[in-house]
Amino acid sequence: MSTRATIKFKDEYEEYFIYRHCDGFPDVVEPDIINVIKDREDSWSGSEAGKLVSCFIGMNFNHEDRIPTYELTESFHGDESYKYFVNWNEDKKQWELGQ
């Protein structure tokens, strides 16, 4: 059985969902999220959720695999073991991993 996970990226205008079919444990997924936030810090003038999500998928794509690690989806699936929330904090002008 797979340990599924969904990540919700949300800024002040829109939201995107990313799905991971297996190995969705916090010790695997959270470092991936933190790495893209740190790598893209100060890249744009605002939140730019779509660009962050594109970078997230690209940074975590393994060209040797035929199946992507993360993929876009429309919402939470309901069968995931973990849900992650990445929100734009407008006051601090930064992305935060949280609830």
C-alpha positions as CSV (number, residue, x, y, z in Angstrom):
1,M,0.0,0.0,0.0
2,S,1.3,3.5,-0.9
3,T,1.6,6.4,1.5
4,R,-0.1,9.1,-0.5
5,A,0.2,12.8,0.1
6,T,-1.3,16.0,-1.2
7,I,0.3,19.4,-0.9
8,K,-1.9,22.6,-1.2
9,F,-0.1,25.7,-2.3
10,K,-2.2,28.8,-1.7
11,D,-1.6,32.5,-2.2
12,E,-3.9,35.4,-2.0
13,Y,-5.4,34.7,-5.5
14,E,-5.3,31.0,-6.2
15,E,-4.5,27.5,-5.0
16,Y,-2.8,24.5,-6.5
17,F,-2.7,20.9,-5.4
18,I,0.2,18.5,-5.9
19,Y,-0.1,14.8,-5.4
20,R,2.5,12.2,-4.4
21,H,1.5,8.6,-4.8
22,C,4.0,7.0,-2.5
23,D,6.5,7.9,0.2
24,G,4.5,10.9,1.3
25,F,5.9,10.8,4.8
26,P,6.8,14.2,6.4
27,D,10.6,13.3,6.5
28,V,10.5,12.9,2.7
29,V,8.0,15.6,1.6
30,E,8.7,18.5,4.0
31,P,12.4,18.8,3.0
32,D,11.3,19.0,-0.7
33,I,8.9,21.8,0.2
34,I,11.4,23.7,2.3
35,N,14.1,23.4,-0.4
36,V,11.9,25.0,-3.1
37,I,10.8,27.8,-0.7
38,K,14.5,28.6,0.1
39,D,15.7,28.2,-3.5
40,R,13.0,30.6,-4.8
41,E,13.1,33.1,-2.0
42,D,13.2,36.6,-3.4
43,S,12.7,35.4,-6.9
44,W,9.5,37.4,-7.6
45,S,7.9,40.6,-6.4
46,G,4.9,38.8,-5.0
47,S,3.6,35.4,-4.0
48,E,3.4,33.9,-7.6
49,A,2.0,30.5,-6.5
50,G,1.9,29.1,-10.0
51,K,5.6,29.8,-10.5
52,L,6.5,28.2,-7.1
53,V,4.5,25.1,-8.0
54,S,6.2,24.8,-11.4
55,C,9.6,25.1,-9.7
56,F,8.6,22.5,-7.1
57,I,7.6,20.0,-9.7
58,G,10.8,20.7,-11.8
59,M,13.1,20.6,-8.8
60,N,11.8,17.2,-7.8
61,F,11.6,15.5,-11.2
62,N,13.9,12.6,-11.7
63,H,14.7,12.2,-15.3
64,E,15.6,8.5,-14.8
65,D,12.1,7.6,-13.6
66,R,9.3,7.2,-16.0
67,I,6.7,8.2,-13.4
68,P,6.9,11.7,-11.8
69,T,7.4,12.0,-8.1
70,Y,4.9,14.8,-7.9
71,E,2.0,15.7,-10.2
72,L,-0.7,18.4,-10.4
73,T,-4.1,17.4,-9.2
74,E,-7.4,19.2,-8.7
75,S,-8.0,18.8,-4.9
76,F,-7.4,16.6,-2.0
77,H,-8.2,13.0,-2.9
78,G,-9.5,11.8,0.4
79,D,-7.3,8.7,0.6
80,E,-4.0,10.4,1.3
81,S,-2.2,9.6,4.5
82,Y,-0.7,13.2,4.7
83,K,-1.9,16.6,3.8
84,Y,0.5,19.5,3.6
85,F,-0.3,23.2,3.4
86,V,2.1,25.8,1.9
87,N,0.6,29.3,2.3
88,W,1.7,32.8,1.3
89,N,2.0,35.1,4.4
90,E,1.1,38.5,2.9
91,D,2.3,40.3,6.1
92,K,5.7,38.7,6.1
93,K,5.9,38.4,2.3
94,Q,7.0,34.8,2.4
95,W,5.9,31.2,1.9
96,E,5.3,29.1,5.0
97,L,4.8,25.4,5.5
98,G,2.0,25.0,8.0
99,Q,-1.6,24.1,8.6
